[in-house]
Amino acid sequence: MNSNLKRSERAQNFRLLPTYNAIAPLYNAWTVSHHDFRLDYLNRLLPRLPSGGARILEIGAGAGDPGTALLAALPEAHIVANDISSAQLSLLHARLASEIAAGKLETREGDMMDLTFSEGELDAVVGLYSIIHLPREEQRELLRRIGRWVRGGGWLLVNFYGKEIKGLVQMGWLEEEQEGKESQNAMYWSSWGPAESKRLVQEAGFRIEEMAREERPDAEFLWILAQKVE
C-alpha cells in the first residue's frame, strides 16, 4: 500500500475507524486480560522519565485505561493522547475529565500518521498495540518521525507483532458470528517481524534497553523499551 495514503483513504480501505467505534466496549472488556504486560512495561518506563514536566505522546490511547491514566499521574506531566476512534476518546474524556481540566492531558483525534511535533519536543512516545495497525512502510516512516520528535535521552515504548505479516484483514474481529449476517467491521494488522522491527527502532536513533516477547494463544508480540541516543 502507498505510504502516502491520507487518513480517509486508509480508514476506507481498512475500516479501522468505524470498527473501533463499533466495538469499543467489547474491545475494552476483552483487553483487560492483557493489562499485565502494559502495566509491567509502563512501570519500567516511568522511573526513567523526568521527575517533573515530562511531555509524552501516547499513540492509540483508546479509552485511557490503564496507560493514559498511569502516565497522567506523573507530577507536572503533559500527556498527548491520540486515537482514531471518537468513541474511545469519548470514554477517555469521561474517565480522565479532571486531568483534562487541569491541563495535564490533551487528546488528538485522528490517524497517527497525521501527527506532527517539533524536533526534540517529546520526552517519550508510547505506542502499545497500535503501530501494528499501520501498513509496514508507514510503520517505518512513523518510527523515523518519532526519532525526530523525541529529544536525546528520551524514550520509546512500543510493541510489534512477533512474526512477519505483510498485511492481514479480518472481518468481524471479536464479534460473534450471526447466521445470515456478515459483519462490515474489518481489522487490519501488519508486521516486519522481530529482527526488522528491532532494526527500524535502532535506525530511528534509539538504543534498545529492554526487549521481551509476549506470547498469547492467539498472537505473539515483541516489546521494546529504547532510549534516544544523545
Salt bridges, closest charged atoms under 4 A:
ASP40 OD2 - ARG44 NH2 3.08
GLU106 OE2 - HIS78 NE2 2.70
GLU106 OE1 - ARG108 NE 3.41
ASP111 OD2 - ARG10 NH1 1.85
GLU121 OE2 - ARG55 NE 3.12
ASP123 OD1 - ARG151 NE 2.45
GLU137 OE1 - ARG140 NE 3.25
GLU138 OE2 - ARG10 NH2 2.66
GLU141 OE1 - ARG144 NH1 3.87
GLU141 OE2 - ARG145 NE 3.06
GLU164 OE2 - ARG136 NH1 2.87
GLU196 OE2 - ARG140 NH1 3.98
GLU196 OE2 - ARG199 NH2 2.76
GLU203 OE2 - ARG199 NH1 2.94
GLU209 OE2 - ARG207 NE 2.82
GLU210 OE1 - ARG44 NH1 2.33
GLU210 OE2 - ARG48 NH2 3.08
GLU214 OE2 - ARG216 NE 2.96
GLU220 OE1 - ARG213 NH2 2.56
